[in-house]
């Protein structure tokens, strides 16, 4: 049986690791935790109603400054819940709206985020790429 820190999410069976694939380095665990922080909507986590960025909430927001607001929320949440991570840069990798006019909300809405970060204690620079969808 392999040794690991936590199960990889989403859960995937793996007979070499035991029941499920495992995160085998601290860098993998931290990257997964950062992803979960970005994808969790505030109020979704039991006993921690303030936890989470709620990135999906920003998909349909068409106001000027929405992306800057998302970046600020990510930075604020990381400082509070994963303070040993230093955010270097946050960019949007692609944004597309469904429908020919951008108003057909029945089609999938997508936004790509690229978060560059540094973990001083591990001397590790890494990049998290997340695709946020309304589905």
MARLOLUM-926164 format. One record per atom (N, C-alpha, C): residue in three letters; z, y negated, x. Coordinates in steps of 0.2 Angstrom, whole numbers, padded with zeros to 4 digits, always signed. Layout:
<recs>
alaZYX
...
</recs>
This chain:
<recs>
unk+0000+0006+0004
unk+0000+0000+0000
unk+0000-0006+0004
unk-0004-0011+0003
unk-0005-0017+0006
unk+0001-0022+0005
unk+0002-0026+0010
unk+0007-0031+0009
unk+0004-0038+0007
unk+0007-0041+0002
unk+0005-0048+0000
unk+0010-0052-0003
unk+0009-0059-0004
unk+0014-0063-0006
unk+0014-0064-0014
unk+0008-0063-0017
unk+0007-0064-0024
unk+0001-0061-0027
unk+0000-0059-0033
unk-0006-0057-0036
unk-0011-0062-0036
unk-0018-0061-0034
unk-0023-0066-0035
unk-0024-0067-0043
unk-0026-0073-0045
unk-0027-0074-0051
unk-0035-0076-0052
unk-0039-0074-0057
unk-0036-0069-0062
unk-0035-0062-0059
unk-0031-0059-0063
unk-0029-0052-0060
unk-0035-0047-0060
unk-0036-0044-0054
unk-0041-0039-0053
unk-0038-0033-0050
unk-0040-0027-0053
unk-0038-0021-0051
unk-0040-0020-0043
unk-0036-0017-0039
unk-0038-0015-0032
unk-0033-0010-0030
unk-0036-0004-0029
unk-0032+0002-0027
unk-0029+0001-0020
unk-0033-0003-0016
unk-0031-0003-0009
unk-0024-0008-0008
unk-0024-0013-0013
unk-0018-0017-0012
unk-0012-0015-0017
unk-0013-0010-0021
unk-0008-0008-0025
unk-0012-0008-0032
unk-0008-0011-0037
unk-0011-0012-0044
unk-0016-0017-0044
unk-0015-0023-0041
unk-0020-0029-0041
unk-0021-0032-0034
unk-0027-0035-0034
unk-0028-0039-0027
unk-0022-0044-0026
unk-0021-0045-0020
unk-0015-0049-0018
unk-0018-0055-0013
unk-0014-0060-0014
unk-0015-0066-0009
unk-0011-0064-0003
unk-0014-0063+0003
unk-0011-0060+0009
unk-0009-0066+0014
unk-0011-0072+0013
unk-0009-0077+0017
unk-0005-0083+0013
unk-0001-0087+0017
unk+0002-0093+0013
unk-0003-0098+0011
unk-0009-0098+0015
unk-0014-0103+0013
unk-0017-0101+0006
unk-0018-0094+0005
unk-0021-0092-0001
unk-0016-0093-0007
unk-0010-0092-0006
unk-0005-0094-0011
unk-0005-0101-0013
unk-0005-0105-0008
unk-0005-0113-0009
unk-0011-0115-0013
unk-0017-0112-0011
unk-0023-0114-0014
unk-0023-0112-0021
unk-0021-0106-0023
unk-0020-0104-0030
unk-0015-0108-0034
unk-0010-0110-0030
unk-0005-0114-0034
unk-0008-0121-0035
unk-0012-0124-0031
unk-0015-0130-0032
unk-0020-0130-0038
unk-0024-0124-0038
unk-0029-0123-0043
unk-0025-0123-0050
unk-0020-0119-0050
unk-0016-0119-0056
unk-0013-0125-0059
unk-0011-0129-0054
unk-0008-0136-0056
unk-0014-0140-0059
unk-0020-0140-0056
unk-0025-0144-0059
unk-0027-0142-0066
unk-0027-0135-0067
unk-0030-0132-0073
unk-0025-0132-0079
unk-0018-0133-0077
unk-0013-0132-0082
unk-0013-0139-0086
unk-0012-0139-0092
unk-0011-0145-0096
unk-0004-0146-0097
unk-0002-0152-0096
unk+0005-0154-0097
unk+0008-0152-0104
unk+0013-0148-0104
unk+0016-0145-0110
unk+0015-0138-0111
unk+0010-0136-0107
unk+0008-0129-0107
unk+0013-0124-0104
unk+0016-0126-0098
unk+0021-0122-0095
unk+0028-0122-0097
unk+0031-0117-0099
unk+0037-0116-0102
unk+0042-0119-0097
unk+0047-0123-0100
unk+0052-0126-0096
unk+0050-0132-0091
unk+0044-0133-0091
unk+0041-0138-0086
unk+0036-0142-0090
unk+0038-0146-0095
unk+0033-0149-0099
unk+0029-0155-0096
unk+0031-0157-0090
unk+0028-0162-0086
unk+0023-0159-0081
unk+0023-0153-0080
unk+0019-0149-0075
unk+0012-0149-0077
unk+0007-0151-0073
unk+0000-0150-0074
unk-0004-0156-0074
unk-0010-0156-0072
unk-0015-0161-0072
unk-0018-0162-0079
unk-0020-0156-0082
unk-0024-0156-0088
unk-0031-0159-0087
unk-0034-0156-0082
unk-0041-0158-0080
unk-0046-0158-0086
unk-0045-0153-0090
unk-0050-0152-0096
unk-0049-0158-0101
unk-0044-0161-0101
unk-0043-0167-0105
unk-0048-0173-0103
unk-0050-0173-0097
unk-0054-0178-0094
unk-0062-0177-0095
unk-0063-0171-0098
unk-0070-0169-0099
unk-0074-0174-0104
unk-0071-0175-0109
unk-0074-0179-0114
unk-0073-0187-0114
unk-0069-0189-0109
unk-0067-0196-0109
unk-0072-0200-0105
unk-0075-0204-0109
unk-0081-0208-0106
unk-0079-0215-0104
unk-0073-0216-0104
unk-0071-0223-0102
unk-0072-0224-0094
unk-0074-0230-0093
unk-0075-0232-0086
unk-0068-0231-0082
unk-0068-0228-0076
unk-0062-0226-0072
unk-0059-0220-0074
unk-0062-0216-0078
unk-0059-0209-0080
unk-0058-0205-0073
unk-0063-0205-0069
unk-0063-0200-0063
unk-0057-0203-0059
unk-0056-0209-0058
unk-0051-0212-0054
unk-0044-0210-0057
unk-0044-0210-0064
unk-0038-0208-0067
unk-0036-0201-0066
unk-0041-0197-0066
unk-0040-0190-0064
unk-0038-0189-0057
unk-0041-0192-0052
unk-0039-0192-0045
unk-0031-0194-0044
unk-0030-0200-0048
unk-0023-0202-0047
unk-0018-0197-0050
unk-0020-0194-0056
unk-0015-0189-0059
unk-0015-0183-0054
unk-0020-0181-0051
unk-0020-0175-0046
unk-0015-0177-0040
unk-0016-0183-0038
unk-0012-0185-0032
unk-0004-0185-0034
unk-0003-0188-0040
unk+0004-0189-0042
unk+0007-0182-0043
unk+0003-0177-0047
unk+0006-0171-0048
unk+0007-0167-0042
unk+0003-0167-0037
unk+0004-0164-0030
unk+0010-0166-0027
unk+0011-0173-0027
unk+0017-0176-0024
unk+0023-0173-0027
unk+0023-0172-0033
unk+0029-0170-0037
unk+0030-0162-0036
unk+0025-0158-0037
unk+0026-0151-0037
unk+0024-0147-0031
unk+0020-0150-0027
unk+0018-0146-0021
unk+0018-0152-0015
unk+0024-0155-0013
unk+0024-0160-0009
unk+0022-0159-0002
unk+0022-0153+0000
unk+0020-0151+0007
unk+0012-0151+0008
unk+0008-0152+0003
unk+0001-0153+0003
unk-0001-0161+0004
unk-0005-0162+0008
unk-0007-0169+0009
unk-0015-0169+0007
unk-0016-0173+0001
unk-0023-0173-0001
unk-0027-0178+0003
unk-0032-0176+0006
unk-0037-0180+0010
unk-0042-0183+0006
unk-0045-0179+0001
unk-0051-0182-0003
unk-0052-0178-0009
unk-0054-0182-0014
unk-0056-0178-0021
unk-0062-0181-0023
unk-0067-0176-0024
unk-0074-0178-0026
unk-0076-0174-0032
unk-0081-0177-0036
unk-0084-0173-0041
unk-0090-0170-0038
unk-0091-0163-0039
unk-0097-0160-0036
unk-0103-0160-0041
unk-0101-0160-0047
unk-0107-0160-0052
unk-0104-0162-0059
unk-0107-0166-0063
unk-0105-0167-0070
unk-0111-0166-0074
unk-0110-0162-0079
unk-0116-0162-0084
unk-0113-0162-0091
unk-0116-0165-0096
unk-0114-0165-0103
unk-0119-0160-0107
unk-0117-0157-0112
unk-0121-0153-0116
unk-0125-0157-0121
unk-0130-0154-0123
unk-0134-0157-0128
unk-0139-0162-0125
unk-0144-0164-0128
unk-0149-0168-0126
unk-0147-0176-0125
unk-0142-0177-0130
unk-0140-0184-0130
unk-0133-0185-0127
unk-0130-0179-0125
unk-0123-0179-0122
unk-0118-0180-0127
unk-0120-0179-0134
unk-0115-0179-0139
unk-0114-0173-0143
unk-0117-0167-0141
unk-0117-0161-0144
unk-0111-0157-0141
unk-0105-0158-0144
unk-0099-0155-0141
unk-0098-0148-0142
unk-0103-0144-0145
unk-0103-0137-0146
unk-0105-0134-0140
unk-0109-0137-0136
unk-0111-0135-0129
unk-0106-0136-0124
unk-0107-0132-0119
unk-0102-0132-0113
unk-0102-0138-0110
unk-0096-0141-0108
unk-0096-0147-0104
unk-0093-0145-0098
unk-0095-0147-0092
unk-0093-0145-0085
unk-0092-0151-0081
unk-0087-0150-0076
unk-0086-0154-0071
unk-0083-0150-0065
unk-0086-0152-0059
unk-0084-0149-0053
unk-0080-0153-0049
unk-0074-0151-0047
unk-0070-0154-0042
unk-0070-0151-0035
unk-0070-0155-0030
unk-0069-0153-0024
unk-0063-0157-0021
unk-0058-0153-0019
unk-0051-0156-0016
unk-0051-0154-0009
unk-0051-0159-0005
unk-0049-0157+0002
unk-0042-0159+0004
unk-0039-0154+0007
unk-0032-0155+0008
unk-0029-0152+0015
unk-0023-0155+0017
unk-0021-0152+0023
unk-0014-0150+0022
unk-0012-0145+0025
unk-0005-0142+0025
unk-0002-0143+0032
unk+0002-0148+0034
unk+0004-0149+0041
unk+0008-0143+0043
unk+0013-0140+0040
unk+0017-0135+0042
unk+0013-0129+0044
unk+0007-0128+0041
unk+0003-0122+0043
unk-0003-0124+0048
unk-0004-0131+0049
unk-0009-0134+0053
unk-0016-0131+0050
unk-0016-0132+0043
unk-0022-0129+0039
unk-0026-0134+0035
unk-0032-0135+0037
unk-0036-0140+0033
unk-0040-0135+0028
unk-0041-0136+0022
unk-0044-0132+0017
unk-0047-0136+0011
unk-0052-0133+0008
unk-0055-0136+0002
unk-0055-0131-0004
unk-0053-0134-0010
unk-0053-0131-0016
unk-0058-0133-0020
unk-0062-0129-0023
unk-0068-0130-0027
unk-0066-0127-0034
unk-0066-0132-0039
unk-0064-0129-0046
unk-0069-0132-0051
unk-0072-0127-0055
unk-0076-0129-0061
unk-0072-0130-0067
unk-0072-0135-0070
unk-0068-0136-0076
unk-0073-0136-0082
unk-0071-0132-0087
unk-0076-0132-0093
unk-0072-0133-0099
unk-0075-0134-0105
unk-0072-0135-0111
unk-0071-0128-0114
unk-0073-0123-0111
unk-0073-0116-0115
unk-0067-0112-0112
</recs>
